[in-house]
């Protein structure tokens, strides 16, 4: 049963390469979309895109009562704030300093931690408890460690799968750009399959090695959850990841919005 209009939350995760959007009715994620993150678009241009996406699933701007967003691209925060005030008549909740998250950040400088990583921590601890390791396979591949109490302990950052693949293409004379797909064998019998093996299976090894090191430092096994655009690709190739949750950040935004809702 559809809820009355003007009761929905629009959650937006602005990444370096891709922006993920989702509409919640209460706790139910009703629709999700992905679009390229483009720094030079205006609020009006993003409003047109957003309106079309909403209409494609039968929603209207008038259905949206709240908005919550996190961004690793600071310049786009103002753009989205203007968009929501101009076209939706609302002020979005932006995850950052002064926003309640329930997460104690145990880093040397808590301000260095990206908002998306804290949002993921909120969602992962809510869904799975702790300790838990979050592997986010996006433009960068990040490893975030959350304690049993829900504290953010720290993590690791490495180049993302696409970032590494593009670097190899751009910095070599003979290697082509390849589809990021699972090869049939680790031993490639042509250039394409050899590159796919090195990229896909190489990143599986990276994930397995980093998780093993983190768990050794913690002195215990933990649940391991993958998210990000390549979470499902890597999860299928290793037993060390317990499951993939592409919607993890959107869920975290919903939870943080609930904590801060007047």
C-alpha positions in Angstrom: 0.0 0.0 0.0 1.4 3.4 -1.0 1.7 5.9 1.7 0.2 9.4 1.4 2.2 11.9 -0.6 4.8 14.1 1.0 6.0 11.4 3.4 9.1 10.1 1.6 12.8 10.5 2.1 15.2 11.0 -0.8 18.7 9.7 0.1 21.7 10.7 -2.0 25.2 9.4 -1.9 27.5 11.6 -4.0 30.7 9.7 -4.9 33.7 10.7 -7.0 32.5 8.9 -10.1 28.9 8.0 -9.4 25.9 9.3 -7.5 23.4 6.9 -6.0 19.9 7.9 -5.1 17.1 6.1 -3.3 13.6 6.8 -2.2 12.3 5.5 1.2 8.8 5.1 2.3 9.3 4.7 6.1 12.0 1.9 6.2 11.3 0.5 2.8 13.7 1.4 -0.1 11.2 1.8 -2.9 13.5 2.8 -5.8 17.2 3.4 -6.5 19.1 5.1 -9.4 22.7 5.7 -10.4 24.0 8.6 -12.4 27.4 10.0 -13.2 28.8 12.6 -10.8 29.4 15.7 -12.9 30.9 18.7 -11.0 30.0 21.3 -13.6 26.3 20.7 -13.7 24.1 23.4 -12.3 21.3 23.0 -9.7 18.7 23.4 -12.5 20.3 20.6 -14.6 20.4 18.2 -11.7 16.8 19.1 -10.9 15.7 18.1 -14.4 17.6 14.8 -14.1 16.2 14.1 -10.6 12.6 15.0 -11.7 12.9 12.5 -14.7 14.2 9.8 -12.4 11.4 10.2 -9.9 8.8 10.3 -12.7 10.2 7.1 -14.2 9.1 5.2 -11.0 5.8 7.1 -10.5 7.0 9.6 -8.0 6.7 13.4 -8.0 8.7 16.2 -6.3 5.7 16.8 -4.1 6.1 13.2 -2.7 9.4 14.1 -1.1 9.2 15.5 2.4 12.8 15.1 3.4 16.3 14.7 1.9 19.5 13.4 3.3 22.9 13.4 1.5 26.5 12.7 2.0 29.2 13.8 -0.5 32.9 13.3 -1.1 32.7 16.1 -3.6 32.4 19.3 -1.4 31.5 21.6 -4.3 28.3 19.7 -5.1 26.9 20.1 -1.6 25.8 23.7 -2.3 24.4 22.7 -5.7 22.2 20.1 -4.1 21.1 22.4 -1.3 20.0 25.0 -3.9 18.3 22.3 -5.9 16.2 21.1 -2.9 15.3 24.5 -1.7 14.4 25.8 -5.2 12.5 22.8 -6.5 11.4 20.8 -3.4 11.0 23.5 -0.8 13.1 21.6 1.7 16.6 21.9 3.2 18.5 18.6 3.0 20.3 17.1 5.9 24.0 17.0 4.9 26.1 14.5 6.9 29.1 16.3 8.4 30.2 18.2 11.5 27.4 18.7 14.0 25.2 15.9 12.7 24.3 13.1 15.1 25.5 9.7 13.9 26.0 7.8 17.1 29.5 6.8 15.9 32.6 7.7 18.0 35.5 8.2 15.6 38.8 6.8 17.0 41.0 8.3 14.3 43.9 10.7 15.0 41.9 13.4 13.2 38.2 12.6 13.0 37.6 15.4 10.4 39.7 13.4 7.9 37.1 10.6 7.7 34.8 10.9 4.7 31.1 11.3 5.5 30.3 8.3 3.3 32.5 6.0 5.5 30.7 7.1 8.7 27.3 6.6 7.0 28.4 3.1 6.0 29.5 2.5 9.6 26.1 3.5 11.0 24.3 1.1 8.6 26.6 -1.8 9.0 26.5 -1.8 12.8 22.7 -1.4 12.7 22.3 -4.3 10.3 25.0 -6.7 11.5 26.3 -5.5 14.9 30.0 -5.5 15.5 32.8 -6.0 15.0 32.4 -5.6 11.3 34.7 -4.7 8.4 33.2 -2.8 5.5 34.8 -3.2 2.1 33.7 -0.4 -0.2 34.7 -1.1 -3.8 34.3 2.1 -5.6 36.6 4.8 -7.2 38.8 3.9 -4.2 38.7 0.6 -2.4 38.3 1.3 1.3 38.4 -0.9 4.4 36.5 0.4 7.4 36.7 -1.3 10.8 33.8 -0.9 13.3 34.0 -2.1 16.9 31.5 -4.2 18.8 30.3 -0.9 20.4 29.9 0.8 17.0 33.0 2.9 17.2 34.8 3.8 14.0 38.4 2.4 14.6 40.0 3.3 11.3 40.8 1.4 8.1 42.8 1.4 4.8 42.5 3.1 1.4 43.7 1.7 -1.9 43.1 2.5 -5.5 39.7 1.3 -6.8 39.4 -1.4 -9.4 38.4 1.0 -12.2 41.1 3.5 -11.1 43.8 0.8 -11.3 42.5 -0.5 -14.7 42.4 3.0 -16.2 45.9 3.8 -14.9 47.1 0.6 -16.7 45.4 1.6 -19.9 46.6 5.2 -19.8 50.2 4.6 -18.8 51.0 1.7 -21.2 51.4 1.8 -24.9 50.1 -1.7 -25.8 47.4 -2.6 -23.3 43.8 -1.9 -24.2 40.9 -0.8 -22.1 39.0 -4.0 -21.0 35.6 -4.9 -19.6 35.8 -5.5 -15.9 34.4 -9.1 -16.0 35.4 -12.4 -14.4 37.8 -14.4 -16.6 37.4 -18.1 -16.9 40.9 -18.8 -15.6 43.6 -17.1 -13.6 46.1 -18.0 -16.4 45.1 -15.7 -19.2 45.7 -17.0 -22.7 45.4 -13.6 -24.4 46.0 -10.0 -23.4 42.3 -9.3 -22.6 41.9 -12.4 -20.3 45.3 -11.8 -18.7 44.3 -8.2 -17.8 40.9 -9.3 -16.5 42.6 -12.0 -14.4 45.1 -9.5 -12.9 42.5 -6.9 -12.2 39.6 -9.1 -10.9 41.5 -11.9 -9.1 44.2 -9.4 -8.1 41.6 -7.4 -6.2 40.2 -10.5 -4.7 43.7 -11.2 -3.3 43.9 -7.6 -2.1 40.6 -7.9 -0.2 41.5 -11.2 1.3 44.9 -10.1 2.4 43.7 -6.8 3.9 40.8 -8.4 5.8 43.2 -11.1 7.2 45.6 -8.4 8.4 42.8 -6.3 10.0 41.3 -9.3 11.7 44.8 -10.4 13.0 45.2 -6.9 14.5 41.8 -7.0 16.1 42.6 -10.5 17.5 39.2 -11.9 16.3 37.2 -12.9 13.3 34.6 -10.3 12.2 31.7 -10.1 9.8 32.8 -8.7 6.5 30.3 -6.7 4.3 31.0 -5.4 0.8 29.4 -2.4 -0.8 30.1 -0.1 -3.8 29.8 -0.6 -7.5 32.0 -3.7 -7.7 30.9 -5.4 -4.5 29.0 -8.2 -6.2 31.8 -9.0 -8.7 34.4 -9.4 -5.9 32.0 -11.1 -3.4 31.3 -13.9 -5.8 35.0 -14.8 -5.9 35.9 -15.1 -2.2 34.6 -16.7 0.9 36.0 -14.0 3.2 33.1 -11.6 2.4 29.9 -12.5 4.1 27.6 -10.6 1.8 27.2 -7.6 -0.5 25.0 -4.6 0.3 25.0 -2.1 -2.5 22.4 -0.1 -0.7 24.4 0.2 2.6 25.1 4.0 2.3 21.4 4.7 1.5 20.3 2.8 4.6 22.9 4.7 6.7 21.5 8.0 5.4 18.0 7.0 6.4 19.1 6.0 9.9 21.1 9.3 10.4 18.1 11.3 9.1 15.9 9.5 11.7 18.4 10.4 14.5 18.3 14.1 13.5 14.7 14.5 12.5 13.0 17.2 14.6 
